[in-house]
Amino acid sequence: MAEPEAQLLRAVGLIEKDTNGDALWVWCYPSVTAELRTLLLRKCCLTDENKLLHTFVFGQYKRSWFYITTVEVQDSPALRKVTHFSIVLMAKDFNPEKYAAFTRILCRIYLKHGSPVKMMESYIAVLTKGICQSEENGSFLSKDFDARKAYLAGSIKDIVSQFGMETVILYTALMLKKRIVVYHPRVEAIQEFTRTLPALVWHRQDWSILHSYVHLNEEEVEALKACTGYIAGFTDSEVTSRPDLYDVYVNLADSEITVSPVVKEAMTMGKLHKEIGQLIVQSAEDPDKSDSQVIKDISLKTKEILAILASLTEASDGSEKPTLNSEALKQKRFPPATENFLFHLAAAEQLLRI
């Protein structure tokens, strides 16, 4: 069982803010590139002008996840010259709860000993055995945190209570692998909302599309643009004036969703979308249903749509992969918006003949 953890964890690092107000990288193991160190300094809130303390943030950059826990140092004899510090974990998997729990333990160890050596011992224990235990700092068992749990941790019901029928716009954008940008001044609100969105397309179980904390920084924007479809969270209102970054723009603070003119045609709403929207709202408003049941209801509807699509595909030219038969689609005489959606969905699912 010990094997997976060794493949998932990439690095651990420590950033300190001293009594002079300087935030610096102090230590990392085994290593963190200069590019990533600059990125993580930007993310850890210790370099922030506004002095707001974010206890835990997470995000993704170039297929690597980062998790950062930041604490204020109060009367720790071991850390006299330090006012705050951040523990950074780099990993291959999306699991905020798992890494929040682990970084909290590393923080307690550092507060007590003021030396990275003890942290490294715990890191290596988790790396090799998937577990670190100690009486006073608490214990951590990585197999308590499976990926599915992380996928289901957000609340679809909260999203639907905020956006109602408009949730179907988010569903459609995700189904068609479009680019969604979400803005809110509070990073915690952004993270909570964006992490839940991939659950709307549960059949893919793909959280690699999530970039929950992006700055309008050249390298980050370029890395984001290299991805096909994504969900990107920003706390900088400047992102409103970056239509090159989104197909769908969500202003979470004002509960507004805007569809870019570029994708208006692909995202035309019709009878099918209304049906899906009603199903989402009905399911989410049912007080007896849990979030995971709502996700299941939406997923069953998605399966129906994918089954219709599959019935219109055929394997041709001896190639293994079936492709959409456009004639068969036309003969079905679906309403124009439905036919349009199925066509664009076929493109997103790579079922079109090139």
Salt bridges, closest charged atoms under 4 A:
GLU5 OE2 - LYS98 NZ 3.47
GLU35 OE2 - LYS62 NZ 3.02
ASP93 OD2 - LYS98 NZ 2.98
GLU97 OE2 - ARG195 NH1 2.71
GLU136 OE2 - LYS112 NZ 2.66
GLU188 OE2 - HIS54 ND1 2.97
GLU220 OE2 - ARG42 NH2 2.80
GLU220 OE1 - LYS43 NZ 2.69
GLU220 OE2 - HIS215 ND1 3.97
ASP244 OD2 - LYS225 NZ 2.91
ASP244 OD2 - ARG242 NH2 2.97
ASP247 OD1 - ARG179 NH2 2.94
GLU265 OE1 - HIS344 NE2 3.31
GLU275 OE2 - LYS271 NZ 3.65
GLU275 OE1 - LYS301 NZ 3.12
ASP297 OD2 - LYS289 NZ 2.60
GLU304 OE1 - LYS301 NZ 3.38
GLU314 OE2 - ARG353 NH2 3.49
GLU349 OE2 - HIS203 NE2 3.59
GLU349 OE2 - ARG204 NH2 2.85
